[in-house]
Amino acid sequence: SLTRLEREIFGPILHVIRWRGEELDQVCAAIAATGYGLTLGVHSRIDETIERIASRLPVGNVYVNRNMIGAVVGVQPFGGQGLSGTGPKAGGPHYLSRFATERTRSVDTTAAGGNAGLMALDQNEE
């Protein structure tokens, strides 16, 4: 049962759970609800199944039909989501920019009764 996984465990552990195919969405929801999201491994020859699973689980890295370990810092960014990892991925070409959050806010001051004429003034006028 998925409920046996009460915390994140690192090591050579294989936790196997059987479920019916029609229960896949519920299984993905239960996994997502744990709050952990370091790495996801999917083994399937059906592209739709791979996308169905990967799109429902918030994880740092998704490995499809391959070994799930061995991310190389500086080559393959690595980091988890939720209760796993630190958020920004370590290494990779976009590492620094992952710490920055760009936001823009535009306010129409005339909607609140502001003087639109002030926006047309030349900055050099005194």
Phi and psi in radians as a Rosetta constraint file:
Dihedral C 1 N 2 CA 2 C 2 CIRCULARHARMONIC -1.115 0.35
Dihedral N 2 CA 2 C 2 N 3 CIRCULARHARMONIC -0.470 0.35
Dihedral C 2 N 3 CA 3 C 3 CIRCULARHARMONIC -1.171 0.35
Dihedral N 3 CA 3 C 3 N 4 CIRCULARHARMONIC -0.239 0.35
Dihedral C 3 N 4 CA 4 C 4 CIRCULARHARMONIC -1.250 0.35
Dihedral N 4 CA 4 C 4 N 5 CIRCULARHARMONIC -0.343 0.35
Dihedral C 4 N 5 CA 5 C 5 CIRCULARHARMONIC -1.536 0.35
Dihedral N 5 CA 5 C 5 N 6 CIRCULARHARMONIC 1.644 0.35
Dihedral C 5 N 6 CA 6 C 6 CIRCULARHARMONIC -1.627 0.35
Dihedral N 6 CA 6 C 6 N 7 CIRCULARHARMONIC -0.254 0.35
Dihedral C 6 N 7 CA 7 C 7 CIRCULARHARMONIC -2.712 0.35
Dihedral N 7 CA 7 C 7 N 8 CIRCULARHARMONIC 2.952 0.35
Dihedral C 7 N 8 CA 8 C 8 CIRCULARHARMONIC -1.371 0.35
Dihedral N 8 CA 8 C 8 N 9 CIRCULARHARMONIC 2.277 0.35
Dihedral C 8 N 9 CA 9 C 9 CIRCULARHARMONIC -2.175 0.35
Dihedral N 9 CA 9 C 9 N 10 CIRCULARHARMONIC 2.266 0.35
Dihedral C 9 N 10 CA 10 C 10 CIRCULARHARMONIC -1.830 0.35
Dihedral N 10 CA 10 C 10 N 11 CIRCULARHARMONIC 2.320 0.35
Dihedral C 10 N 11 CA 11 C 11 CIRCULARHARMONIC 2.662 0.35
Dihedral N 11 CA 11 C 11 N 12 CIRCULARHARMONIC 3.092 0.35
Dihedral C 11 N 12 CA 12 C 12 CIRCULARHARMONIC -1.387 0.35
Dihedral N 12 CA 12 C 12 N 13 CIRCULARHARMONIC 1.387 0.35
Dihedral C 12 N 13 CA 13 C 13 CIRCULARHARMONIC -2.157 0.35
Dihedral N 13 CA 13 C 13 N 14 CIRCULARHARMONIC 2.340 0.35
Dihedral C 13 N 14 CA 14 C 14 CIRCULARHARMONIC -2.056 0.35
Dihedral N 14 CA 14 C 14 N 15 CIRCULARHARMONIC 1.990 0.35
Dihedral C 14 N 15 CA 15 C 15 CIRCULARHARMONIC -1.810 0.35
Dihedral N 15 CA 15 C 15 N 16 CIRCULARHARMONIC 2.035 0.35
Dihedral C 15 N 16 CA 16 C 16 CIRCULARHARMONIC -1.926 0.35
Dihedral N 16 CA 16 C 16 N 17 CIRCULARHARMONIC 2.239 0.35
Dihedral C 16 N 17 CA 17 C 17 CIRCULARHARMONIC -2.231 0.35
Dihedral N 17 CA 17 C 17 N 18 CIRCULARHARMONIC 2.300 0.35
Dihedral C 17 N 18 CA 18 C 18 CIRCULARHARMONIC -1.702 0.35
Dihedral N 18 CA 18 C 18 N 19 CIRCULARHARMONIC 2.497 0.35
Dihedral C 18 N 19 CA 19 C 19 CIRCULARHARMONIC -2.642 0.35
Dihedral N 19 CA 19 C 19 N 20 CIRCULARHARMONIC 2.843 0.35
Dihedral C 19 N 20 CA 20 C 20 CIRCULARHARMONIC -1.415 0.35
Dihedral N 20 CA 20 C 20 N 21 CIRCULARHARMONIC 2.597 0.35
Dihedral C 20 N 21 CA 21 C 21 CIRCULARHARMONIC -0.962 0.35
Dihedral N 21 CA 21 C 21 N 22 CIRCULARHARMONIC -0.674 0.35
Dihedral C 21 N 22 CA 22 C 22 CIRCULARHARMONIC -1.255 0.35
Dihedral N 22 CA 22 C 22 N 23 CIRCULARHARMONIC -0.146 0.35
Dihedral C 22 N 23 CA 23 C 23 CIRCULARHARMONIC -1.698 0.35
Dihedral N 23 CA 23 C 23 N 24 CIRCULARHARMONIC 0.132 0.35
Dihedral C 23 N 24 CA 24 C 24 CIRCULARHARMONIC -1.009 0.35
Dihedral N 24 CA 24 C 24 N 25 CIRCULARHARMONIC -0.744 0.35
Dihedral C 24 N 25 CA 25 C 25 CIRCULARHARMONIC -1.115 0.35
Dihedral N 25 CA 25 C 25 N 26 CIRCULARHARMONIC -0.674 0.35
Dihedral C 25 N 26 CA 26 C 26 CIRCULARHARMONIC -1.178 0.35
Dihedral N 26 CA 26 C 26 N 27 CIRCULARHARMONIC -0.655 0.35
Dihedral C 26 N 27 CA 27 C 27 CIRCULARHARMONIC -1.129 0.35
Dihedral N 27 CA 27 C 27 N 28 CIRCULARHARMONIC -0.784 0.35
Dihedral C 27 N 28 CA 28 C 28 CIRCULARHARMONIC -1.073 0.35
Dihedral N 28 CA 28 C 28 N 29 CIRCULARHARMONIC -0.724 0.35
Dihedral C 28 N 29 CA 29 C 29 CIRCULARHARMONIC -1.108 0.35
Dihedral N 29 CA 29 C 29 N 30 CIRCULARHARMONIC -0.698 0.35
Dihedral C 29 N 30 CA 30 C 30 CIRCULARHARMONIC -1.168 0.35
Dihedral N 30 CA 30 C 30 N 31 CIRCULARHARMONIC -0.689 0.35
Dihedral C 30 N 31 CA 31 C 31 CIRCULARHARMONIC -1.142 0.35
Dihedral N 31 CA 31 C 31 N 32 CIRCULARHARMONIC -0.794 0.35
Dihedral C 31 N 32 CA 32 C 32 CIRCULARHARMONIC -1.068 0.35
Dihedral N 32 CA 32 C 32 N 33 CIRCULARHARMONIC -0.614 0.35
Dihedral C 32 N 33 CA 33 C 33 CIRCULARHARMONIC -1.207 0.35
Dihedral N 33 CA 33 C 33 N 34 CIRCULARHARMONIC -0.284 0.35
Dihedral C 33 N 34 CA 34 C 34 CIRCULARHARMONIC -1.179 0.35
Dihedral N 34 CA 34 C 34 N 35 CIRCULARHARMONIC -0.428 0.35
Dihedral C 34 N 35 CA 35 C 35 CIRCULARHARMONIC 1.557 0.35
Dihedral N 35 CA 35 C 35 N 36 CIRCULARHARMONIC -0.136 0.35
Dihedral C 35 N 36 CA 36 C 36 CIRCULARHARMONIC -1.630 0.35
Dihedral N 36 CA 36 C 36 N 37 CIRCULARHARMONIC 2.486 0.35
Dihedral C 36 N 37 CA 37 C 37 CIRCULARHARMONIC -2.787 0.35
Dihedral N 37 CA 37 C 37 N 38 CIRCULARHARMONIC 1.070 0.35
Dihedral C 37 N 38 CA 38 C 38 CIRCULARHARMONIC -1.478 0.35
Dihedral N 38 CA 38 C 38 N 39 CIRCULARHARMONIC -1.090 0.35
Dihedral C 38 N 39 CA 39 C 39 CIRCULARHARMONIC -2.448 0.35
Dihedral N 39 CA 39 C 39 N 40 CIRCULARHARMONIC 2.496 0.35
Dihedral C 39 N 40 CA 40 C 40 CIRCULARHARMONIC -2.172 0.35
Dihedral N 40 CA 40 C 40 N 41 CIRCULARHARMONIC 2.286 0.35
Dihedral C 40 N 41 CA 41 C 41 CIRCULARHARMONIC -2.008 0.35
Dihedral N 41 CA 41 C 41 N 42 CIRCULARHARMONIC 2.255 0.35
Dihedral C 41 N 42 CA 42 C 42 CIRCULARHARMONIC -2.178 0.35
Dihedral N 42 CA 42 C 42 N 43 CIRCULARHARMONIC 2.253 0.35
Dihedral C 42 N 43 CA 43 C 43 CIRCULARHARMONIC -2.074 0.35
Dihedral N 43 CA 43 C 43 N 44 CIRCULARHARMONIC 1.945 0.35
Dihedral C 43 N 44 CA 44 C 44 CIRCULARHARMONIC -2.855 0.35
Dihedral N 44 CA 44 C 44 N 45 CIRCULARHARMONIC 2.652 0.35
Dihedral C 44 N 45 CA 45 C 45 CIRCULARHARMONIC -1.749 0.35
Dihedral N 45 CA 45 C 45 N 46 CIRCULARHARMONIC 0.051 0.35
Dihedral C 45 N 46 CA 46 C 46 CIRCULARHARMONIC -1.842 0.35
Dihedral N 46 CA 46 C 46 N 47 CIRCULARHARMONIC 1.901 0.35
Dihedral C 46 N 47 CA 47 C 47 CIRCULARHARMONIC -0.999 0.35
Dihedral N 47 CA 47 C 47 N 48 CIRCULARHARMONIC -0.674 0.35
Dihedral C 47 N 48 CA 48 C 48 CIRCULARHARMONIC -1.121 0.35
Dihedral N 48 CA 48 C 48 N 49 CIRCULARHARMONIC -0.638 0.35
Dihedral C 48 N 49 CA 49 C 49 CIRCULARHARMONIC -1.203 0.35
Dihedral N 49 CA 49 C 49 N 50 CIRCULARHARMONIC -0.737 0.35
Dihedral C 49 N 50 CA 50 C 50 CIRCULARHARMONIC -1.038 0.35
Dihedral N 50 CA 50 C 50 N 51 CIRCULARHARMONIC -0.831 0.35
Dihedral C 50 N 51 CA 51 C 51 CIRCULARHARMONIC -1.155 0.35
Dihedral N 51 CA 51 C 51 N 52 CIRCULARHARMONIC -0.683 0.35
Dihedral C 51 N 52 CA 52 C 52 CIRCULARHARMONIC -1.052 0.35
Dihedral N 52 CA 52 C 52 N 53 CIRCULARHARMONIC -0.741 0.35
Dihedral C 52 N 53 CA 53 C 53 CIRCULARHARMONIC -1.303 0.35
Dihedral N 53 CA 53 C 53 N 54 CIRCULARHARMONIC -0.890 0.35
Dihedral C 53 N 54 CA 54 C 54 CIRCULARHARMONIC -1.093 0.35
Dihedral N 54 CA 54 C 54 N 55 CIRCULARHARMONIC -0.601 0.35
Dihedral C 54 N 55 CA 55 C 55 CIRCULARHARMONIC -1.306 0.35
Dihedral N 55 CA 55 C 55 N 56 CIRCULARHARMONIC -0.300 0.35
Dihedral C 55 N 56 CA 56 C 56 CIRCULARHARMONIC -1.693 0.35
Dihedral N 56 CA 56 C 56 N 57 CIRCULARHARMONIC -0.193 0.35
Dihedral C 56 N 57 CA 57 C 57 CIRCULARHARMONIC -2.032 0.35
Dihedral N 57 CA 57 C 57 N 58 CIRCULARHARMONIC 2.043 0.35
Dihedral C 57 N 58 CA 58 C 58 CIRCULARHARMONIC -1.376 0.35
Dihedral N 58 CA 58 C 58 N 59 CIRCULARHARMONIC 1.740 0.35
Dihedral C 58 N 59 CA 59 C 59 CIRCULARHARMONIC -2.308 0.35
Dihedral N 59 CA 59 C 59 N 60 CIRCULARHARMONIC 2.855 0.35
Dihedral C 59 N 60 CA 60 C 60 CIRCULARHARMONIC -1.226 0.35
Dihedral N 60 CA 60 C 60 N 61 CIRCULARHARMONIC -0.928 0.35
Dihedral C 60 N 61 CA 61 C 61 CIRCULARHARMONIC -2.272 0.35
Dihedral N 61 CA 61 C 61 N 62 CIRCULARHARMONIC 2.509 0.35
Dihedral C 61 N 62 CA 62 C 62 CIRCULARHARMONIC -2.065 0.35
Dihedral N 62 CA 62 C 62 N 63 CIRCULARHARMONIC 2.189 0.35
Dihedral C 62 N 63 CA 63 C 63 CIRCULARHARMONIC -1.934 0.35
Dihedral N 63 CA 63 C 63 N 64 CIRCULARHARMONIC 2.224 0.35
Dihedral C 63 N 64 CA 64 C 64 CIRCULARHARMONIC -1.991 0.35
Dihedral N 64 CA 64 C 64 N 65 CIRCULARHARMONIC 2.118 0.35
Dihedral C 64 N 65 CA 65 C 65 CIRCULARHARMONIC 0.950 0.35
Dihedral N 65 CA 65 C 65 N 66 CIRCULARHARMONIC 0.751 0.35
Dihedral C 65 N 66 CA 66 C 66 CIRCULARHARMONIC -2.758 0.35
Dihedral N 66 CA 66 C 66 N 67 CIRCULARHARMONIC 3.068 0.35
Dihedral C 66 N 67 CA 67 C 67 CIRCULARHARMONIC -1.063 0.35
Dihedral N 67 CA 67 C 67 N 68 CIRCULARHARMONIC 2.486 0.35
Dihedral C 67 N 68 CA 68 C 68 CIRCULARHARMONIC -1.712 0.35
Dihedral N 68 CA 68 C 68 N 69 CIRCULARHARMONIC 0.101 0.35
Dihedral C 68 N 69 CA 69 C 69 CIRCULARHARMONIC -2.119 0.35
Dihedral N 69 CA 69 C 69 N 70 CIRCULARHARMONIC 2.875 0.35
Dihedral C 69 N 70 CA 70 C 70 CIRCULARHARMONIC 1.809 0.35
Dihedral N 70 CA 70 C 70 N 71 CIRCULARHARMONIC 0.401 0.35
Dihedral C 70 N 71 CA 71 C 71 CIRCULARHARMONIC -1.089 0.35
Dihedral N 71 CA 71 C 71 N 72 CIRCULARHARMONIC 2.283 0.35
Dihedral C 71 N 72 CA 72 C 72 CIRCULARHARMONIC -1.784 0.35
Dihedral N 72 CA 72 C 72 N 73 CIRCULARHARMONIC 2.032 0.35
Dihedral C 72 N 73 CA 73 C 73 CIRCULARHARMONIC -1.044 0.35
Dihedral N 73 CA 73 C 73 N 74 CIRCULARHARMONIC 2.331 0.35
Dihedral C 73 N 74 CA 74 C 74 CIRCULARHARMONIC 1.636 0.35
Dihedral N 74 CA 74 C 74 N 75 CIRCULARHARMONIC -0.280 0.35
Dihedral C 74 N 75 CA 75 C 75 CIRCULARHARMONIC -2.038 0.35
Dihedral N 75 CA 75 C 75 N 76 CIRCULARHARMONIC -0.911 0.35
Dihedral C 75 N 76 CA 76 C 76 CIRCULARHARMONIC -2.084 0.35
Dihedral N 76 CA 76 C 76 N 77 CIRCULARHARMONIC 1.917 0.35
Dihedral C 76 N 77 CA 77 C 77 CIRCULARHARMONIC -0.997 0.35
Dihedral N 77 CA 77 C 77 N 78 CIRCULARHARMONIC 2.521 0.35
Dihedral C 77 N 78 CA 78 C 78 CIRCULARHARMONIC -2.482 0.35
Dihedral N 78 CA 78 C 78 N 79 CIRCULARHARMONIC 2.317 0.35
Dihedral C 78 N 79 CA 79 C 79 CIRCULARHARMONIC 3.079 0.35
Dihedral N 79 CA 79 C 79 N 80 CIRCULARHARMONIC 2.620 0.35
Dihedral C 79 N 80 CA 80 C 80 CIRCULARHARMONIC -1.719 0.35
Dihedral N 80 CA 80 C 80 N 81 CIRCULARHARMONIC -3.097 0.35
Dihedral C 80 N 81 CA 81 C 81 CIRCULARHARMONIC -2.248 0.35
Dihedral N 81 CA 81 C 81 N 82 CIRCULARHARMONIC 2.837 0.35
Dihedral C 81 N 82 CA 82 C 82 CIRCULARHARMONIC 1.153 0.35
Dihedral N 82 CA 82 C 82 N 83 CIRCULARHARMONIC -2.255 0.35
Dihedral C 82 N 83 CA 83 C 83 CIRCULARHARMONIC -1.413 0.35
Dihedral N 83 CA 83 C 83 N 84 CIRCULARHARMONIC -0.006 0.35
Dihedral C 83 N 84 CA 84 C 84 CIRCULARHARMONIC -1.915 0.35
Dihedral N 84 CA 84 C 84 N 85 CIRCULARHARMONIC 2.382 0.35
Dihedral C 84 N 85 CA 85 C 85 CIRCULARHARMONIC 1.301 0.35
Dihedral N 85 CA 85 C 85 N 86 CIRCULARHARMONIC -2.913 0.35
Dihedral C 85 N 86 CA 86 C 86 CIRCULARHARMONIC -1.940 0.35
Dihedral N 86 CA 86 C 86 N 87 CIRCULARHARMONIC -0.028 0.35
Dihedral C 86 N 87 CA 87 C 87 CIRCULARHARMONIC 1.736 0.35
Dihedral N 87 CA 87 C 87 N 88 CIRCULARHARMONIC -1.507 0.35
Dihedral C 87 N 88 CA 88 C 88 CIRCULARHARMONIC -1.102 0.35
Dihedral N 88 CA 88 C 88 N 89 CIRCULARHARMONIC 2.464 0.35
Dihedral C 88 N 89 CA 89 C 89 CIRCULARHARMONIC -1.324 0.35
Dihedral N 89 CA 89 C 89 N 90 CIRCULARHARMONIC 2.453 0.35
Dihedral C 89 N 90 CA 90 C 90 CIRCULARHARMONIC -1.490 0.35
Dihedral N 90 CA 90 C 90 N 91 CIRCULARHARMONIC 2.248 0.35
Dihedral C 90 N 91 CA 91 C 91 CIRCULARHARMONIC 1.474 0.35
Dihedral N 91 CA 91 C 91 N 92 CIRCULARHARMONIC -3.108 0.35
Dihedral C 91 N 92 CA 92 C 92 CIRCULARHARMONIC 1.524 0.35
Dihedral N 92 CA 92 C 92 N 93 CIRCULARHARMONIC 2.863 0.35
Dihedral C 92 N 93 CA 93 C 93 CIRCULARHARMONIC -1.206 0.35
Dihedral N 93 CA 93 C 93 N 94 CIRCULARHARMONIC -0.322 0.35
Dihedral C 93 N 94 CA 94 C 94 CIRCULARHARMONIC -1.932 0.35
Dihedral N 94 CA 94 C 94 N 95 CIRCULARHARMONIC 0.370 0.35
Dihedral C 94 N 95 CA 95 C 95 CIRCULARHARMONIC -1.015 0.35
Dihedral N 95 CA 95 C 95 N 96 CIRCULARHARMONIC -0.902 0.35
Dihedral C 95 N 96 CA 96 C 96 CIRCULARHARMONIC -1.091 0.35
Dihedral N 96 CA 96 C 96 N 97 CIRCULARHARMONIC -0.750 0.35
Dihedral C 96 N 97 CA 97 C 97 CIRCULARHARMONIC -1.148 0.35
Dihedral N 97 CA 97 C 97 N 98 CIRCULARHARMONIC -0.344 0.35
Dihedral C 97 N 98 CA 98 C 98 CIRCULARHARMONIC -1.225 0.35
Dihedral N 98 CA 98 C 98 N 99 CIRCULARHARMONIC -0.276 0.35
Dihedral C 98 N 99 CA 99 C 99 CIRCULARHARMONIC -1.518 0.35
Dihedral N 99 CA 99 C 99 N 100 CIRCULARHARMONIC -0.221 0.35
Dihedral C 99 N 100 CA 100 C 100 CIRCULARHARMONIC -1.745 0.35
Dihedral N 100 CA 100 C 100 N 101 CIRCULARHARMONIC 2.474 0.35
Dihedral C 100 N 101 CA 101 C 101 CIRCULARHARMONIC -2.188 0.35
Dihedral N 101 CA 101 C 101 N 102 CIRCULARHARMONIC 2.012 0.35
Dihedral C 101 N 102 CA 102 C 102 CIRCULARHARMONIC -1.646 0.35
Dihedral N 102 CA 102 C 102 N 103 CIRCULARHARMONIC 2.270 0.35
Dihedral C 102 N 103 CA 103 C 103 CIRCULARHARMONIC -2.360 0.35
Dihedral N 103 CA 103 C 103 N 104 CIRCULARHARMONIC 2.563 0.35
Dihedral C 103 N 104 CA 104 C 104 CIRCULARHARMONIC -2.240 0.35
Dihedral N 104 CA 104 C 104 N 105 CIRCULARHARMONIC 2.431 0.35
Dihedral C 104 N 105 CA 105 C 105 CIRCULARHARMONIC -2.300 0.35
Dihedral N 105 CA 105 C 105 N 106 CIRCULARHARMONIC 2.208 0.35
Dihedral C 105 N 106 CA 106 C 106 CIRCULARHARMONIC -2.023 0.35
Dihedral N 106 CA 106 C 106 N 107 CIRCULARHARMONIC 2.288 0.35
Dihedral C 106 N 107 CA 107 C 107 CIRCULARHARMONIC -2.143 0.35
Dihedral N 107 CA 107 C 107 N 108 CIRCULARHARMONIC 2.213 0.35
Dihedral C 107 N 108 CA 108 C 108 CIRCULARHARMONIC -1.516 0.35
Dihedral N 108 CA 108 C 108 N 109 CIRCULARHARMONIC 1.716 0.35
Dihedral C 108 N 109 CA 109 C 109 CIRCULARHARMONIC -1.199 0.35
Dihedral N 109 CA 109 C 109 N 110 CIRCULARHARMONIC -0.412 0.35
Dihedral C 109 N 110 CA 110 C 110 CIRCULARHARMONIC -1.209 0.35
Dihedral N 110 CA 110 C 110 N 111 CIRCULARHARMONIC -0.439 0.35
Dihedral C 110 N 111 CA 111 C 111 CIRCULARHARMONIC -1.172 0.35
Dihedral N 111 CA 111 C 111 N 112 CIRCULARHARMONIC -0.392 0.35
Dihedral C 111 N 112 CA 112 C 112 CIRCULARHARMONIC -1.769 0.35
Dihedral N 112 CA 112 C 112 N 113 CIRCULARHARMONIC 0.230 0.35
Dihedral C 112 N 113 CA 113 C 113 CIRCULARHARMONIC 1.597 0.35
Dihedral N 113 CA 113 C 113 N 114 CIRCULARHARMONIC 0.275 0.35
Dihedral C 113 N 114 CA 114 C 114 CIRCULARHARMONIC -1.257 0.35
Dihedral N 114 CA 114 C 114 N 115 CIRCULARHARMONIC 2.899 0.35
Dihedral C 114 N 115 CA 115 C 115 CIRCULARHARMONIC -1.564 0.35
Dihedral N 115 CA 115 C 115 N 116 CIRCULARHARMONIC 1.833 0.35
Dihedral C 115 N 116 CA 116 C 116 CIRCULARHARMONIC -1.125 0.35
Dihedral N 116 CA 116 C 116 N 117 CIRCULARHARMONIC -0.438 0.35
Dihedral C 116 N 117 CA 117 C 117 CIRCULARHARMONIC -1.099 0.35
Dihedral N 117 CA 117 C 117 N 118 CIRCULARHARMONIC -0.504 0.35
Dihedral C 117 N 118 CA 118 C 118 CIRCULARHARMONIC -1.115 0.35
Dihedral N 118 CA 118 C 118 N 119 CIRCULARHARMONIC -0.483 0.35
Dihedral C 118 N 119 CA 119 C 119 CIRCULARHARMONIC -1.304 0.35
Dihedral N 119 CA 119 C 119 N 120 CIRCULARHARMONIC -0.332 0.35
Dihedral C 119 N 120 CA 120 C 120 CIRCULARHARMONIC -1.629 0.35
Dihedral N 120 CA 120 C 120 N 121 CIRCULARHARMONIC -0.055 0.35
Dihedral C 120 N 121 CA 121 C 121 CIRCULARHARMONIC -1.196 0.35
Dihedral N 121 CA 121 C 121 N 122 CIRCULARHARMONIC 2.485 0.35
Dihedral C 121 N 122 CA 122 C 122 CIRCULARHARMONIC -1.317 0.35
Dihedral N 122 CA 122 C 122 N 123 CIRCULARHARMONIC 2.360 0.35
Dihedral C 122 N 123 CA 123 C 123 CIRCULARHARMONIC -1.121 0.35
Dihedral N 123 CA 123 C 123 N 124 CIRCULARHARMONIC -0.389 0.35
Dihedral C 123 N 124 CA 124 C 124 CIRCULARHARMONIC -1.462 0.35
Dihedral N 124 CA 124 C 124 N 125 CIRCULARHARMONIC -0.178 0.35
Dihedral C 124 N 125 CA 125 C 125 CIRCULARHARMONIC -1.281 0.35
Dihedral N 125 CA 125 C 125 N 126 CIRCULARHARMONIC 2.506 0.35
